[in-house]
Structure formats: C-alpha cells, structure tokens
Amino acid sequence: DWAEDVVQESFVSIWHHAADYRPQVAAPMTWMTTIVRNRALDCLRRAHTARLASAASLEDTPEADLADEHDGPAELAQASEQARALNRCLQRLDGPQREAVVLAYLQDLSHAELAARLRVPLGTIKSWIRRGLEKLRACLEATP
C-alpha cells in the first residue's frame, strides 16, 4: 500500500519537476530512480517518526521500537544490534552534527526548520547533516 503511494508521489514529482531535469548531470532513468528512492526514504522516515513521535532522541528510544512486531528472534537480534551500532556511531558525532541528524531524521524536520530551531544559517545545517551522515556511513561500514 505504501509502495503505491511512493510511486504515485514520485510520478507527480517527476511531472512537476520535469523542467528541472539536467541531462548533463544524470541519465533520465538515474534522475527518476533518485526521485523514487528519495520519496521512499521520506515515506519510511514519516512512518518511523510516527512510531517515535514521543522520543526526543535516539537514546530515549527503546531498541524494541526499532523492530517490526512481526519479526522473529533472529531479525529482532539483528535490529537490536543495528540500533546499538547506530547509537554508538551517533555518539561519536560532534554535538551539533548529532543534534541536526537526529532532528532531521527522527523528527522529520526540514533543513529550514532546523536552521530556525537551532538559530544557525541554513548552509551550516546542510553541512552538519552532510558531514554527519558521511561520518555515520564510515562508522557503520567499519562496524563488523
């Protein structure tokens, strides 16, 4: 059901932003795939945020909330380990980067909302999130 919503939102977005497509940057299929991927991630974030709405940060979120209620013991153990690894890597980020990433992805705040809330320039927020995600990726890839 959510997949159909994602595809529908993607088609609408592709239609509305067709004039923004730049062939020198990416092939049409790559551009459209990126839009679909981003819409799917947005949908997953919204669903995750709804489940974690009362959580102020990842540390306040029980690891059991990160797993699907229909998962078996192996899946629950893996989700729990992934949550612990993510939490460890988040703790390694600088305070402002960690706060920006957590607010952006767990509370689904836009960059503009984050800039207003944290009272910093929009470019700073974008840098904190980009660099924070790069550090998270490197940390998680290094985790066995």
NORPE-V366120 format. One record per backbone hydrogen bond with DSSP energy under -0.5 kcal/mol. NH is the residue of the N-H (numbers start at 1). CO is the residue of the C=O. E is the energy in kcal/mol with one decimal. If there is no record, write none. Layout:
nh=NH co=CO e=E
nh=NH co=CO e=E
This chain:
nh=5 co=1 e=-1.6
nh=6 co=2 e=-2.4
nh=7 co=3 e=-2.5
nh=8 co=4 e=-2.6
nh=9 co=5 e=-3.0
nh=10 co=6 e=-2.4
nh=11 co=7 e=-2.6
nh=12 co=8 e=-2.2
nh=13 co=9 e=-2.5
nh=14 co=10 e=-3.1
nh=15 co=11 e=-2.5
nh=16 co=12 e=-2.7
nh=17 co=13 e=-2.2
nh=18 co=15 e=-0.8
nh=20 co=17 e=-1.5
nh=21 co=17 e=-0.5
nh=21 co=18 e=-1.1
nh=23 co=21 e=-0.5
nh=25 co=22 e=-1.9
nh=26 co=22 e=-1.4
nh=31 co=27 e=-2.5
nh=32 co=28 e=-2.6
nh=33 co=29 e=-2.7
nh=34 co=30 e=-2.2
nh=35 co=31 e=-1.8
nh=36 co=32 e=-2.4
nh=37 co=33 e=-2.8
nh=38 co=34 e=-2.7
nh=39 co=35 e=-2.4
nh=40 co=36 e=-2.5
nh=41 co=37 e=-2.6
nh=42 co=38 e=-2.4
nh=43 co=39 e=-2.4
nh=44 co=40 e=-2.6
nh=45 co=41 e=-2.6
nh=46 co=42 e=-2.6
nh=47 co=43 e=-2.4
nh=48 co=44 e=-2.7
nh=49 co=45 e=-3.2
nh=50 co=46 e=-2.2
nh=51 co=47 e=-1.5
nh=52 co=48 e=-1.4
nh=53 co=50 e=-0.7
nh=55 co=52 e=-2.0
nh=60 co=57 e=-0.9
nh=61 co=58 e=-1.5
nh=62 co=60 e=-0.6
nh=65 co=62 e=-1.5
nh=66 co=63 e=-1.2
nh=67 co=64 e=-1.2
nh=71 co=68 e=-1.7
nh=76 co=72 e=-2.6
nh=77 co=73 e=-2.5
nh=78 co=74 e=-2.3
nh=79 co=75 e=-2.8
nh=80 co=76 e=-2.4
nh=81 co=77 e=-2.4
nh=82 co=78 e=-2.6
nh=83 co=79 e=-2.4
nh=84 co=80 e=-2.2
nh=85 co=81 e=-2.6
nh=86 co=82 e=-2.7
nh=87 co=83 e=-2.5
nh=88 co=84 e=-2.7
nh=89 co=85 e=-2.5
nh=90 co=86 e=-2.8
nh=91 co=87 e=-2.1
nh=92 co=88 e=-0.8
nh=92 co=89 e=-0.6
nh=93 co=89 e=-0.5
nh=93 co=90 e=-1.4
nh=98 co=94 e=-3.1
nh=99 co=95 e=-2.7
nh=100 co=96 e=-2.4
nh=101 co=97 e=-2.7
nh=102 co=98 e=-2.8
nh=103 co=99 e=-2.6
nh=104 co=100 e=-2.4
nh=105 co=101 e=-2.6
nh=106 co=102 e=-2.7
nh=107 co=102 e=-0.9
nh=107 co=103 e=-0.7
nh=109 co=103 e=-1.6
nh=114 co=110 e=-2.5
nh=115 co=111 e=-2.6
nh=116 co=112 e=-2.2
nh=117 co=113 e=-2.7
nh=118 co=114 e=-3.1
nh=119 co=115 e=-1.0
nh=120 co=115 e=-1.6
nh=125 co=121 e=-1.7
nh=126 co=122 e=-2.4
nh=127 co=123 e=-2.2
nh=128 co=124 e=-2.9
nh=129 co=125 e=-2.6
nh=130 co=126 e=-2.6
nh=131 co=127 e=-2.9
nh=132 co=128 e=-2.5
nh=133 co=129 e=-2.8
nh=134 co=130 e=-2.1
nh=135 co=131 e=-2.4
nh=136 co=132 e=-2.5
nh=137 co=133 e=-2.7
nh=138 co=134 e=-2.3
nh=139 co=135 e=-2.6
nh=140 co=136 e=-3.1
nh=141 co=137 e=-2.5
nh=142 co=138 e=-1.5
nh=143 co=139 e=-0.8
